[in-house]
Amino acid sequence: MAAYALYRLPYENHCTLIEQTTGEPRQFASVASLDGEQGFVVAPFCATAAQPVLLIRPDRMTTLPIEKPAGQVPDMLHAHDYREEYTIDFANFHAQLSQGTFRKIVLARCAEIETAQAADPRQLFWQACQRYPRLFITLFSLPDGTCWLMATPEILLEGTADRWRTIALAGTMQLEGADLNGEGERVCWSAKNIQEQRYVATYIAECLERFDIDFHEEAPRTVRAAQLVHLRSDFIFHASLNHRVGSLLDMLHPTPAVCGLPKREALDFILSNERFPRQYYSGFVGPLLIEQSTHLYVSLRCMHICGSKYQLYAGGGLLPESIEEQEWQETEAKMKTMRSLLTSRFGQA
């Protein structure tokens, strides 16, 4: 079967299918190796031999209408949320914050669902497009025969020609009741959420300055993503990146929104201590097409589809004042984006 990626940009009424008709996607050992390359990028949280950076060659690109989901999700056999394991991991991560090792660190978790029969991944994609018009939706295949479905609000880098944008997205609150009819206008952000977002914004500004880029930063604002809202700052800049995109991405990724501060130490701690390898969760994904348009998004709200088994991923930024139950509930709210696709009939969004 040809390697493929199917994606829908926020608010668009169509999607794009990218197919590599021969051979396997190219593999890279680092994000920086994307300098001068074009195609659909699938980058992991941290590139390894098992999870390299992948580039699906755009041999064929097709614009498709958004289809209406058909049928229904197969009955669920069982689900496992690993609640006790999260308690242990939270204590381990939070102890490092209390000791001053990190200013912030992101703890991710995995949940597993198994259904009686395998759902059609493309039907799940269509349903996600219908449910989440504000988000970047993508479904792509891996060389091992599995695929990933993502519905993410976070831009890592997008642009055309010499005009580019990246964002600092952090802080999370769940909308309830009448607030679900709006865009989060009445949300009152806590000091913890404001500080978490500021860490990310400061980091991005420092990266752009080191890359010798002049940029304009827009003030933080509340943005909605499914039933959640986040704080977002936009960084807009003019630069002819051409053969330097990989180098800039290597500097930006992973941001403190998915990793921590200081970056190198937080990354090493996460890789050594998180219970479930993140794989392609909290990496980035999207079309890297310098001559057309580039839309690279951080891989959030993820589902790894392995036949009739589904692994869901979510995480949250921890600060010294973080409380375990609140952080657990935040990851539950984030997982709902993907979980709801498997626990309701198609078309009932």
Residue frames as qw, qx, qy, qz and C-alpha x, y, z in Angstrom:
[[0.000, 0.888, 0.460, 0.000, 0.00, 0.00, 0.00],
 [0.383, 0.585, -0.032, 0.714, 1.31, 3.46, -0.90],
 [0.329, -0.323, -0.451, 0.764, 2.43, 5.74, 1.90],
 [0.027, -0.673, -0.444, -0.591, -0.10, 8.51, 2.36],
 [0.140, -0.276, -0.481, 0.821, -1.10, 11.50, 4.45],
 [0.081, -0.676, -0.590, -0.434, -4.58, 13.02, 4.53],
 [0.274, -0.296, -0.409, 0.819, -4.99, 16.45, 6.12],
 [0.006, -0.800, -0.484, -0.355, -7.50, 19.27, 6.57],
 [0.259, 0.195, -0.257, 0.910, -6.45, 22.76, 7.57],
 [0.016, 0.433, 0.630, -0.644, -8.54, 24.64, 10.17],
 [0.348, 0.581, 0.269, -0.685, -11.89, 25.90, 8.83],
 [0.193, 0.317, -0.656, -0.657, -11.32, 24.59, 5.30],
 [0.784, 0.184, 0.271, -0.527, -14.14, 22.73, 3.54],
 [0.869, 0.397, -0.288, -0.063, -11.83, 20.34, 1.74],
 [0.702, -0.563, 0.404, 0.165, -8.84, 18.14, 2.53],
 [0.415, 0.716, -0.532, -0.178, -5.65, 17.17, 0.75],
 [0.965, -0.122, 0.228, 0.045, -4.36, 13.65, 0.07],
 [0.143, 0.774, -0.603, -0.129, -0.60, 13.26, -0.40],
 [0.981, -0.007, 0.192, -0.042, 0.55, 9.90, -1.75],
 [0.084, -0.644, 0.715, 0.261, 4.00, 8.45, -2.28],
 [0.866, 0.270, -0.110, -0.405, 3.36, 5.94, -5.03],
 [0.869, 0.242, -0.395, 0.175, 6.62, 3.95, -4.84],
 [0.490, 0.279, -0.558, 0.609, 9.03, 3.03, -2.10],
 [0.493, -0.609, -0.537, 0.313, 9.00, 3.87, 1.58],
 [0.081, -0.988, -0.037, -0.123, 9.08, 7.36, 3.11],
 [0.517, 0.512, -0.431, 0.534, 12.57, 8.73, 3.55],
 [0.706, -0.630, -0.279, 0.166, 14.00, 8.54, 7.06],
 [0.260, 0.722, -0.289, 0.573, 16.13, 11.16, 8.79],
 [0.620, -0.201, -0.594, 0.472, 18.03, 10.96, 12.06],
 [0.209, -0.387, -0.337, 0.832, 17.37, 14.59, 12.94],
 [0.248, 0.841, 0.428, -0.221, 14.97, 17.44, 12.30],
 [0.093, -0.753, 0.301, 0.578, 17.85, 19.59, 11.02],
 [0.368, -0.069, 0.796, 0.475, 18.20, 17.15, 8.09],
 [0.367, 0.695, 0.616, -0.055, 14.96, 18.59, 6.67],
 [0.029, -0.700, 0.207, 0.683, 16.91, 21.58, 5.31],
 [0.170, 0.398, -0.623, -0.652, 16.15, 21.77, 1.59],
 [0.069, 0.157, 0.980, 0.104, 13.57, 18.94, 1.67],
 [0.490, 0.011, -0.065, -0.869, 9.90, 18.93, 0.65],
 [0.435, -0.146, -0.867, -0.193, 7.04, 16.56, 1.39],
 [0.647, -0.605, -0.167, -0.432, 4.75, 15.58, 4.23],
 [0.209, 0.458, -0.705, 0.500, 6.76, 15.54, 7.47],
 [0.808, -0.492, -0.259, -0.197, 6.13, 13.16, 10.36],
 [0.292, 0.528, -0.586, 0.541, 8.54, 14.00, 13.18],
 [0.669, -0.423, -0.598, 0.127, 8.61, 12.26, 16.59],
 [0.443, -0.896, -0.027, -0.002, 9.07, 13.86, 19.99],
 [0.289, -0.736, 0.571, 0.222, 12.70, 12.73, 19.83],
 [0.750, 0.487, -0.381, -0.235, 14.17, 11.06, 16.74],
 [0.567, -0.420, 0.708, -0.020, 15.51, 7.54, 17.31],
 [0.037, 0.207, -0.887, -0.410, 16.23, 4.51, 15.14],
 [0.132, 0.377, 0.911, -0.108, 12.77, 3.16, 16.05],
 [0.180, 0.855, 0.461, -0.157, 11.00, 6.51, 15.46],
 [0.434, -0.063, 0.255, 0.862, 12.93, 8.48, 12.84],
 [0.279, 0.562, 0.043, -0.778, 11.81, 11.66, 11.14],
 [0.514, 0.311, 0.759, 0.251, 9.78, 10.55, 8.10],
 [0.197, 0.482, -0.186, -0.833, 9.17, 12.40, 4.84],
 [0.597, 0.425, 0.680, -0.014, 6.36, 11.22, 2.57],
 [0.202, -0.147, 0.479, 0.841, 7.23, 12.22, -0.99],
 [0.451, 0.518, 0.339, -0.642, 4.36, 14.12, -2.69],
 [0.240, -0.005, 0.802, 0.547, 4.21, 12.05, -5.88],
 [0.140, -0.495, -0.664, -0.542, 0.49, 12.69, -6.12],
 [0.031, 0.199, 0.480, -0.854, -1.55, 15.42, -4.42],
 [0.157, -0.452, -0.738, -0.476, -5.35, 15.38, -4.61],
 [0.240, -0.091, 0.309, -0.916, -7.90, 17.82, -3.24],
 [0.253, -0.317, -0.905, -0.129, -10.94, 16.00, -1.83],
 [0.428, -0.550, -0.118, -0.707, -14.29, 17.16, -0.42],
 [0.211, -0.244, 0.764, -0.559, -14.99, 16.48, 3.25],
 [0.462, -0.181, -0.796, -0.346, -17.07, 13.30, 3.36],
 [0.637, -0.447, 0.147, -0.611, -19.89, 12.64, 5.79],
 [0.136, -0.314, 0.918, -0.201, -18.93, 9.81, 8.19],
 [0.745, -0.022, -0.427, -0.513, -20.79, 6.58, 7.47],
 [0.733, -0.096, -0.667, 0.096, -21.64, 3.63, 9.72],
 [0.561, -0.776, 0.085, -0.275, -20.73, 3.41, 13.39],
 [0.041, 0.630, -0.737, 0.242, -17.79, 2.64, 15.62],
 [0.680, -0.065, -0.730, -0.035, -17.42, -1.05, 16.58],
 [0.695, -0.680, -0.145, -0.182, -18.35, -2.00, 20.15],
 [0.039, 0.727, -0.591, 0.347, -15.64, -1.40, 22.73],
 [0.814, -0.097, -0.565, 0.089, -14.13, -4.47, 24.40],
 [0.639, -0.606, -0.269, 0.390, -12.07, -2.78, 27.08],
 [0.230, 0.850, -0.114, 0.459, -10.19, 0.38, 27.97],
 [0.743, -0.370, -0.262, 0.493, -7.25, 1.04, 30.29],
 [0.085, 0.956, 0.026, 0.279, -6.37, 4.53, 31.54],
 [0.704, 0.127, -0.382, 0.586, -3.36, 3.63, 33.77],
 [0.290, -0.872, -0.076, -0.388, -4.50, 5.90, 36.59],
 [0.778, -0.599, 0.058, 0.181, -2.28, 4.36, 39.30],
 [0.751, 0.118, 0.148, 0.632, 0.76, 4.60, 37.06],
 [0.171, 0.760, 0.124, 0.614, 0.09, 8.29, 36.51],
 [0.549, -0.828, -0.023, -0.112, 0.10, 8.89, 40.28],
 [0.821, -0.325, 0.159, 0.441, 3.58, 7.39, 40.51],
 [0.565, 0.384, 0.233, 0.692, 4.88, 9.32, 37.51],
 [0.086, -0.886, -0.149, -0.430, 3.41, 12.60, 38.75],
 [0.661, -0.739, 0.053, 0.119, 5.14, 12.20, 42.10],
 [0.776, -0.079, 0.232, 0.581, 8.46, 11.52, 40.36],
 [0.367, 0.571, 0.256, 0.688, 8.18, 14.50, 38.00],
 [0.258, -0.895, -0.159, -0.327, 6.81, 16.90, 40.60],
 [0.750, -0.563, 0.004, 0.347, 9.64, 16.07, 43.01],
 [0.618, 0.154, 0.196, 0.745, 12.08, 17.44, 40.43],
 [0.016, 0.749, 0.231, 0.620, 10.14, 20.71, 40.33],
 [0.590, -0.794, -0.131, -0.063, 10.08, 20.92, 44.13],
 [0.770, -0.355, 0.113, 0.518, 13.86, 20.44, 44.18],
 [0.066, 0.868, -0.147, -0.471, 14.34, 23.21, 41.62],
 [0.560, -0.098, 0.674, 0.471, 15.73, 20.91, 38.91],
 [0.195, 0.404, 0.626, 0.637, 13.22, 22.25, 36.38],
 [0.190, 0.129, 0.161, -0.960, 11.13, 25.40, 36.10],
 [0.759, 0.234, 0.086, -0.602, 8.57, 23.46, 34.08],
 [0.073, -0.220, 0.940, 0.250, 8.26, 19.90, 32.79],
 [0.693, 0.097, -0.216, -0.681, 5.59, 18.16, 30.74],
 [0.358, -0.109, 0.912, -0.167, 4.27, 14.78, 31.86],
 [0.573, 0.164, -0.465, -0.654, 2.52, 12.73, 29.16],
 [0.520, -0.058, 0.800, -0.293, 0.41, 9.61, 29.50],
 [0.311, 0.095, -0.770, -0.549, -1.17, 6.96, 27.31],
 [0.649, 0.070, 0.537, -0.534, -4.57, 5.25, 27.43],
 [0.035, 0.141, -0.899, -0.414, -5.53, 2.15, 25.48],
 [0.682, 0.236, 0.278, -0.634, -8.84, 1.14, 23.91],
 [0.090, -0.098, 0.926, 0.353, -9.72, -2.07, 22.08],
 [0.633, 0.220, 0.051, -0.741, -12.82, -2.57, 19.95],
 [0.814, 0.093, 0.554, -0.146, -14.51, -5.72, 18.68],
 [0.732, 0.454, 0.336, 0.381, -13.53, -4.93, 15.09],
 [0.404, -0.194, 0.125, 0.885, -11.19, -2.41, 13.55],
 [0.264, 0.830, 0.293, -0.395, -12.79, 0.92, 12.66],
 [0.631, 0.570, 0.236, 0.470, -12.04, 2.39, 9.25],
 [0.450, -0.365, -0.107, 0.808, -9.34, 5.04, 9.93],
 [0.091, 0.212, 0.354, 0.906, -10.65, 7.26, 7.15],
 [0.355, -0.672, -0.557, -0.335, -14.12, 7.26, 8.70],
 [0.539, -0.615, -0.312, 0.483, -12.52, 8.40, 11.96],
 [0.337, -0.078, 0.173, 0.922, -10.74, 11.13, 9.99],
 [0.109, -0.481, -0.501, -0.711, -14.01, 12.32, 8.41],
 [0.478, -0.717, -0.507, 0.002, -15.67, 12.36, 11.80],
 [0.509, -0.443, -0.147, 0.724, -12.82, 14.40, 13.29],
 [0.169, 0.172, 0.324, 0.915, -13.14, 16.90, 10.42],
 [0.300, -0.618, -0.545, -0.481, -16.85, 17.22, 11.16],
 [0.580, -0.668, -0.420, 0.204, -16.44, 17.59, 14.92],
 [0.517, -0.611, 0.002, 0.600, -13.42, 19.87, 15.06],
 [0.501, 0.795, 0.221, 0.261, -13.52, 22.65, 12.44],
 [0.143, -0.967, 0.211, -0.011, -11.00, 24.79, 14.37],
 [0.643, -0.525, 0.528, 0.180, -8.26, 22.15, 14.40],
 [0.355, 0.555, -0.681, -0.321, -5.69, 20.76, 11.98],
 [0.889, -0.048, 0.382, -0.250, -6.80, 17.18, 11.28],
 [0.377, 0.585, -0.676, -0.241, -4.46, 14.60, 9.79],
 [0.930, -0.096, 0.338, -0.111, -4.31, 10.86, 9.20],
 [0.376, 0.709, -0.579, -0.148, -1.10, 9.29, 7.95],
 [0.992, -0.013, -0.127, -0.015, 0.39, 5.84, 7.48],
 [0.332, -0.739, 0.583, 0.064, 3.64, 4.46, 8.87],
 [0.421, 0.446, -0.758, -0.222, 5.93, 1.86, 7.27],
 [0.108, -0.109, 0.945, -0.288, 4.90, -0.70, 9.94],
 [0.203, -0.350, -0.828, -0.388, 1.32, -0.69, 8.63],
 [0.177, -0.639, -0.608, 0.437, -0.17, 1.33, 11.50],
 [0.167, 0.602, 0.247, 0.741, -1.43, 4.89, 11.23],
 [0.218, -0.322, -0.471, 0.791, -1.94, 7.97, 13.38],
 [0.032, -0.759, -0.490, -0.427, -4.87, 10.33, 13.62],
 [0.346, -0.244, -0.327, 0.845, -4.38, 13.80, 15.11],
 [0.021, -0.841, -0.417, -0.344, -6.54, 16.86, 15.77],
 [0.577, -0.306, -0.222, 0.724, -4.22, 19.61, 16.93],
 [0.059, 0.963, 0.263, -0.023, -4.51, 23.39, 17.50],
 [0.436, -0.778, 0.208, 0.403, -0.80, 24.21, 17.78],
 [0.644, 0.746, -0.104, 0.131, 1.17, 25.65, 14.87],
 [0.740, -0.399, 0.156, 0.518, 4.91, 24.99, 15.02],
 [0.151, -0.432, 0.361, 0.813, 5.72, 26.76, 11.75],
 [0.509, 0.582, 0.623, 0.117, 3.63, 27.81, 8.78],
 [0.025, 0.739, -0.117, -0.663, 4.06, 30.18, 5.90],
 [0.730, 0.552, 0.332, 0.228, 4.58, 30.83, 2.22],
 [0.469, 0.742, -0.067, 0.474, 7.48, 32.50, 0.42],
 [0.384, 0.296, -0.455, 0.747, 9.00, 34.90, 2.97],
 [0.432, -0.445, 0.167, -0.766, 6.09, 35.36, 5.44],
 [0.534, -0.037, -0.833, 0.143, 6.01, 32.96, 8.39],
 [0.547, -0.555, 0.115, -0.616, 4.27, 32.35, 11.69],
 [0.488, -0.054, -0.832, 0.258, 4.85, 30.31, 14.81],
 [0.495, -0.645, -0.120, -0.570, 2.84, 30.40, 18.03],
 [0.088, 0.195, -0.810, 0.546, 3.20, 29.90, 21.77],
 [0.675, -0.326, -0.348, -0.562, 0.21, 27.82, 22.88],
 [0.370, 0.002, -0.821, 0.435, -0.06, 26.75, 26.51],
 [0.297, 0.039, 0.478, -0.826, -2.41, 26.84, 29.45],
 [0.297, -0.207, -0.839, -0.406, -5.58, 24.77, 29.37],
 [0.354, 0.092, 0.560, -0.744, -9.10, 25.18, 30.69],
 [0.065, 0.288, 0.923, 0.246, -12.23, 23.18, 29.92],
 [0.333, -0.105, -0.122, -0.929, -15.41, 24.86, 28.72],
 [0.012, -0.299, -0.935, 0.189, -18.68, 23.78, 30.28],
 [0.149, 0.658, 0.599, -0.431, -22.35, 24.67, 30.07],
 [0.352, 0.890, 0.239, -0.161, -23.24, 27.89, 28.27],
 [0.180, -0.762, 0.443, 0.436, -19.55, 28.65, 27.62],
 [0.552, 0.027, 0.758, 0.347, -19.54, 25.87, 25.01],
 [0.433, 0.775, 0.458, 0.040, -21.57, 28.21, 22.79],
 [0.093, 0.980, -0.141, -0.109, -18.73, 30.73, 22.59],
 [0.706, 0.533, -0.336, 0.322, -14.99, 30.98, 22.11],
 [0.701, -0.264, -0.412, 0.518, -13.98, 31.20, 25.77],
 [0.101, 0.695, 0.023, 0.711, -14.58, 34.93, 26.13],
 [0.545, -0.731, 0.023, -0.410, -15.45, 34.62, 29.82],
 [0.886, -0.090, -0.326, 0.318, -12.49, 32.47, 30.86],
 [0.258, -0.914, 0.267, -0.166, -10.44, 33.83, 33.76],
 [0.785, 0.342, -0.457, 0.243, -6.89, 32.52, 33.54],
 [0.753, -0.637, -0.039, 0.161, -5.00, 31.43, 36.65],
 [0.115, -0.875, 0.448, 0.144, -1.48, 32.61, 37.43],
 [0.650, -0.230, 0.700, 0.188, -0.24, 29.06, 36.79],
 [0.667, 0.539, 0.487, 0.164, -1.68, 29.00, 33.25],
 [0.227, 0.972, -0.063, -0.014, -0.37, 32.50, 32.46],
 [0.342, -0.726, 0.572, 0.167, 3.12, 31.58, 33.67],
 [0.725, 0.037, 0.661, 0.187, 3.10, 28.33, 31.70],
 [0.580, 0.738, 0.312, 0.149, 2.24, 30.17, 28.48],
 [0.006, 0.969, -0.236, -0.067, 4.81, 32.89, 29.17],
 [0.601, -0.443, 0.613, 0.259, 7.57, 30.28, 29.45],
 [0.684, 0.350, 0.573, 0.283, 6.73, 29.06, 25.94],
 [0.322, 0.929, 0.157, 0.088, 6.49, 32.56, 24.47],
 [0.254, -0.873, 0.384, 0.162, 9.84, 33.61, 25.95],
 [0.676, -0.193, 0.647, 0.294, 11.49, 30.46, 24.63],
 [0.612, 0.589, 0.465, 0.251, 10.19, 31.03, 21.08],
 [0.115, 0.992, -0.048, -0.004, 11.31, 34.67, 21.13],
 [0.436, -0.691, 0.529, 0.228, 14.81, 33.60, 22.20],
 [0.713, 0.112, 0.626, 0.295, 14.95, 30.98, 19.42],
 [0.476, 0.801, 0.304, 0.196, 13.99, 33.51, 16.74],
 [0.106, -0.962, 0.239, 0.079, 16.51, 36.01, 18.08],
 [0.588, -0.440, 0.615, 0.287, 19.29, 33.38, 17.96],
 [0.634, 0.361, 0.602, 0.324, 18.28, 32.67, 14.37],
 [0.182, -0.258, 0.178, 0.932, 18.70, 36.41, 13.65],
 [0.007, -0.522, -0.718, -0.461, 15.03, 36.88, 12.75],
 [0.148, -0.016, 0.216, -0.965, 13.12, 40.11, 13.33],
 [0.202, -0.403, -0.876, -0.169, 9.60, 39.28, 14.46],
 [0.354, -0.347, 0.059, -0.867, 6.39, 40.81, 15.73],
 [0.175, -0.173, -0.928, 0.278, 4.79, 39.20, 18.81],
 [0.416, -0.476, -0.330, -0.701, 1.06, 39.56, 19.30],
 [0.333, -0.357, 0.570, -0.661, -0.34, 39.70, 22.83],
 [0.017, 0.075, 0.993, -0.087, -1.73, 36.47, 24.32],
 [0.570, -0.033, -0.083, -0.817, -5.38, 35.74, 23.61],
 [0.585, -0.004, 0.750, -0.309, -7.81, 32.95, 24.41],
 [0.468, 0.274, -0.612, -0.575, -8.43, 30.44, 21.60],
 [0.815, -0.067, 0.380, -0.432, -10.78, 27.49, 21.55],
 [0.297, 0.338, -0.860, -0.240, -9.84, 23.92, 20.60],
 [0.447, -0.285, -0.839, -0.123, -12.79, 21.48, 20.79],
 [0.508, -0.749, -0.402, -0.140, -14.14, 21.73, 24.36],
 [0.649, -0.432, -0.136, 0.611, -10.91, 23.31, 25.64],
 [0.219, 0.963, -0.013, 0.159, -9.38, 26.79, 25.52],
 [0.775, -0.133, -0.043, 0.617, -5.73, 27.78, 25.53],
 [0.089, -0.901, 0.067, 0.419, -3.62, 30.94, 25.68],
 [0.760, 0.350, 0.328, 0.439, -1.97, 31.79, 22.36],
 [0.073, -0.817, 0.193, 0.538, 0.65, 34.33, 21.26],
 [0.794, 0.545, 0.207, 0.173, 1.55, 34.66, 17.58],
 [0.382, -0.606, 0.366, 0.593, 5.05, 35.41, 16.28],
 [0.667, 0.699, 0.258, 0.028, 5.02, 36.76, 12.73],
 [0.354, -0.651, 0.400, 0.539, 8.19, 37.31, 10.76],
 [0.688, 0.705, -0.091, -0.146, 9.51, 37.83, 7.23],
 [0.373, -0.586, 0.681, 0.232, 12.43, 35.66, 6.21],
 [0.726, 0.440, -0.433, -0.302, 13.58, 33.68, 3.20],
 [0.721, -0.419, 0.534, -0.138, 13.99, 30.29, 4.90],
 [0.671, 0.525, -0.468, -0.236, 14.36, 28.12, 1.77],
 [0.759, 0.180, -0.605, 0.160, 17.12, 25.69, 2.77],
 [0.090, 0.330, -0.626, 0.700, 17.07, 26.68, 6.47],
 [0.686, -0.376, -0.167, -0.600, 13.65, 25.38, 7.54],
 [0.858, -0.157, -0.475, 0.114, 15.08, 22.23, 9.11],
 [0.441, 0.166, -0.450, 0.759, 17.60, 24.22, 11.12],
 [0.295, -0.345, 0.143, -0.880, 14.91, 26.55, 12.48],
 [0.823, -0.285, -0.301, -0.389, 12.64, 23.61, 13.32],
 [0.756, -0.002, -0.538, 0.373, 15.53, 21.90, 15.10],
 [0.149, 0.233, -0.399, 0.874, 15.96, 25.00, 17.26],
 [0.510, -0.294, 0.003, -0.809, 12.25, 25.33, 18.05],
 [0.888, -0.166, -0.262, -0.340, 11.36, 21.68, 18.63],
 [0.288, -0.632, -0.711, -0.112, 10.49, 20.53, 21.21],
 [0.092, -0.609, 0.088, -0.783, 9.16, 23.74, 22.76],
 [0.059, -0.126, 0.741, -0.657, 8.43, 24.01, 26.51],
 [0.676, -0.019, -0.011, -0.737, 4.76, 23.41, 25.61],
 [0.944, 0.036, -0.255, -0.204, 5.59, 19.70, 25.20],
 [0.719, 0.226, -0.499, 0.428, 8.96, 19.39, 26.95],
 [0.575, -0.747, -0.250, 0.222, 10.16, 21.67, 29.76],
 [0.241, 0.843, -0.249, 0.412, 12.81, 24.09, 30.98],
 [0.065, 0.651, -0.532, -0.537, 15.73, 23.90, 30.87],
 [0.788, 0.369, -0.205, -0.449, 15.11, 22.10, 27.57],
 [0.520, 0.415, -0.746, 0.009, 18.00, 19.62, 27.32],
 [0.061, -0.189, 0.849, -0.490, 17.74, 18.45, 30.92],
 [0.638, 0.149, 0.367, -0.661, 13.94, 18.18, 30.75],
 [0.745, 0.386, -0.394, -0.375, 14.13, 16.21, 27.50],
 [0.357, 0.334, -0.855, 0.175, 16.63, 13.75, 28.97],
 [0.285, -0.064, 0.738, -0.608, 14.50, 13.29, 32.10],
 [0.736, 0.248, 0.096, -0.623, 11.34, 12.67, 30.09],
 [0.686, 0.391, -0.575, -0.216, 13.04, 10.09, 27.87],
 [0.273, 0.264, -0.865, 0.329, 14.41, 8.27, 30.90],
 [0.121, 0.050, 0.750, -0.649, 11.37, 8.45, 33.19],
 [0.627, 0.130, -0.028, -0.768, 8.10, 8.60, 31.28],
 [0.646, -0.047, 0.737, -0.194, 6.36, 5.25, 31.46],
 [0.705, 0.505, 0.497, 0.044, 5.11, 5.19, 27.86],
 [0.384, -0.141, 0.399, 0.821, 7.36, 6.24, 24.97],
 [0.313, 0.605, 0.191, -0.707, 5.69, 9.15, 23.20],
 [0.579, 0.302, 0.647, 0.394, 6.61, 7.93, 19.71],
 [0.228, 0.388, 0.377, 0.810, 5.08, 10.50, 17.33],
 [0.287, -0.856, -0.428, -0.036, 2.97, 12.19, 20.00],
 [0.297, -0.900, 0.016, 0.318, 4.28, 15.74, 20.77],
 [0.528, -0.053, 0.441, 0.723, 6.43, 15.72, 17.65],
 [0.300, 0.573, 0.018, -0.763, 5.22, 17.68, 14.65],
 [0.474, 0.278, 0.798, 0.247, 3.51, 16.88, 11.39],
 [0.365, 0.790, 0.254, -0.423, 2.29, 18.48, 8.17],
 [0.724, 0.581, 0.215, 0.305, 3.13, 19.52, 4.62],
 [0.367, -0.661, 0.244, 0.607, 6.55, 21.10, 4.12],
 [0.583, 0.536, 0.477, 0.382, 6.19, 22.60, 0.65],
 [0.313, -0.478, 0.010, 0.821, 8.38, 25.65, 0.37],
 [0.070, 0.032, 0.520, 0.851, 7.30, 26.46, -3.19],
 [0.308, -0.534, -0.640, -0.459, 3.60, 26.26, -2.23],
 [0.414, -0.669, 0.170, -0.593, 2.77, 26.51, 1.48],
 [0.420, 0.123, -0.819, 0.371, 4.03, 24.94, 4.69],
 [0.614, -0.515, 0.002, -0.598, 1.76, 23.99, 7.58],
 [0.536, 0.110, -0.775, 0.315, 3.58, 22.17, 10.39],
 [0.591, -0.592, -0.017, -0.547, 1.63, 21.48, 13.58],
 [0.136, -0.391, 0.820, -0.395, 2.68, 20.08, 16.95],
 [0.516, -0.094, -0.803, -0.284, 1.32, 16.53, 17.22],
 [0.252, -0.079, 0.625, -0.734, -1.30, 16.86, 19.96],
 [0.724, 0.167, 0.309, -0.594, -4.64, 15.07, 20.58],
 [0.304, 0.442, -0.782, -0.316, -3.20, 11.89, 19.06],
 [0.885, -0.034, 0.351, -0.303, -4.49, 8.39, 18.39],
 [0.040, 0.448, -0.849, -0.277, -2.17, 5.59, 17.25],
 [0.849, 0.157, 0.075, -0.498, -4.33, 3.12, 15.31],
 [0.017, -0.373, 0.922, 0.100, -3.15, -0.50, 15.33],
 [0.258, -0.217, -0.903, -0.266, -6.01, -2.49, 13.82],
 [0.478, -0.655, -0.491, -0.318, -8.67, -2.74, 16.52],
 [0.609, -0.519, -0.310, 0.514, -6.36, -1.33, 19.21],
 [0.168, 0.841, 0.102, 0.503, -5.98, 2.40, 19.82],
 [0.569, -0.313, -0.328, 0.686, -3.42, 4.23, 21.92],
 [0.002, -0.921, -0.237, -0.309, -4.44, 7.75, 22.98],
 [0.592, -0.033, -0.256, 0.763, -1.87, 10.31, 24.16],
 [0.118, -0.908, -0.162, -0.367, -2.11, 13.51, 26.16],
 [0.609, -0.068, -0.382, 0.692, 0.09, 15.53, 28.47],
 [0.203, -0.937, -0.233, -0.162, 0.20, 18.59, 30.66],
 [0.377, 0.573, -0.357, 0.634, 2.75, 21.12, 31.80],
 [0.678, -0.577, -0.405, 0.210, 3.74, 20.81, 35.46],
 [0.110, 0.703, -0.286, 0.641, 4.89, 23.70, 37.62],
 [0.183, 0.135, -0.783, 0.579, 5.77, 23.56, 41.34],
 [0.406, 0.030, 0.409, -0.817, 2.18, 24.54, 42.25],
 [0.567, 0.045, -0.627, -0.532, 0.62, 21.77, 40.12],
 [0.595, -0.154, 0.603, -0.508, -1.89, 19.44, 41.82],
 [0.175, -0.112, 0.945, 0.254, -2.09, 15.83, 40.65],
 [0.353, 0.500, 0.773, -0.166, -5.87, 15.46, 40.35],
 [0.299, 0.807, 0.066, -0.505, -6.17, 18.71, 38.41],
 [0.057, 0.557, -0.680, -0.474, -3.42, 17.65, 36.02],
 [0.274, 0.107, 0.952, 0.090, -5.06, 14.23, 35.56],
 [0.379, 0.671, 0.555, -0.314, -8.37, 15.86, 34.72],
 [0.209, 0.752, -0.279, -0.560, -6.63, 18.10, 32.18],
 [0.034, -0.295, 0.877, 0.378, -5.23, 15.05, 30.37],
 [0.324, 0.379, 0.857, -0.133, -8.67, 13.42, 30.50],
 [0.345, 0.772, 0.222, -0.485, -10.19, 16.49, 28.85],
 [0.141, 0.637, -0.563, -0.508, -7.51, 16.46, 26.15],
 [0.168, -0.077, 0.965, 0.187, -7.99, 12.73, 25.47],
 [0.458, 0.502, 0.599, -0.424, -11.72, 13.30, 25.04],
 [0.343, 0.631, -0.308, -0.624, -10.95, 14.82, 21.62],
 [0.311, 0.308, -0.846, -0.304, -9.90, 11.41, 20.28],
 [0.145, 0.077, 0.938, -0.305, -11.81, 9.16, 22.69],
 [0.495, 0.418, 0.352, -0.676, -15.15, 10.63, 21.62],
 [0.478, 0.432, -0.541, -0.541, -14.52, 9.37, 18.08],
 [0.322, 0.123, -0.938, -0.028, -14.51, 5.80, 19.42],
 [0.017, 0.236, 0.835, -0.496, -17.38, 6.06, 21.90],
 [0.424, 0.505, 0.304, -0.688, -20.15, 7.57, 19.79],
 [0.655, 0.455, 0.581, 0.166, -21.88, 6.78, 16.53],
 [0.334, 0.039, 0.356, 0.872, -20.66, 8.57, 13.45],
 [0.047, -0.497, -0.477, -0.723, -22.55, 11.73, 12.62],
 [0.462, -0.756, -0.461, -0.055, -23.70, 12.48, 16.15],
 [0.464, 0.102, -0.250, 0.844, -21.21, 15.27, 16.90]]
